[in-house]
Amino acid sequence: DDDKGVHVVAAVSLVFVDRAAASTATRIARSLQEQEIGCAVGVACGQVFCGVVGAETACRWDITGHACVRACRLMQLAQKAHVAAVINGEAAFESGSTKVQLTAAGPVLADASVYGNADKALLQEAGAALVKGTPDPIPLYTLASVDTRVLSLLPHDNMFGWSPEVHPEQYEKLNAATAGKTDQQRFAGIIHGPTGSGKATLALRAAEGVRMAAISLTCERGVDTVQIVSALAQWFVHHRAPQLSAKARAITEALAKKHHLKALRLALELVDLTVAFGMHTAVIVRSAQYVD
């Protein structure tokens, strides 16, 4: 508790390695916003120092560094922008002697260090502003206005680092047990291991190897148990085939009315339709322990 009010410094990939630290931090910020805690959040990426600072008689465990300072300053900007948007209808406010005008307002702001490393679907541009410690205005980003738990996964050399040396035995085993069985129209596989070990990357490689369209679903604690059904509906509702999009809309309507058994039946019919259309689709479920 200081001149900035009560604030919390949180670090991702500190105890356990997280290969998608920027995306994880962004999702945490979204979770805080959805819970309407009433806080502003600044997100930045970079190397930090963590450990005990001070003297023997007065010391504390702390996390500090350029990324922490930047996140704190982004938090202050986010708070001003959000308050201005609520009161005036636009994110225009004074920051020192400079007037700041952002194109999108929200209680969460991130900089290019996050946008460059996170899933681009999680964030949207929010304009630019002069942040203390930078000589020129820097581009800022806020949370995307769409549900980002369900995304399309596309192979990308820079993001996933394709290599035959990554889990080669597990990759062949997964392919043989699932996609390699050409006589099966439906199959499921469970990949387990520690955080950051490349489980999702392995699944995506297996799907890409047999030309499957990959849908990524990040499950969350406390959400309805039909998360996979909801993911299928959200993805196929935009499909150009009218039969598929109509079936997806029917699932969405059933879920809205809490008719889960009907939604499940419609989801199975949707899967049958995709098979009939000759489509090859894989749903990669992250944090599957939250699925009932």
Disulfide bonds with the S-S distance in Angstrom:
none
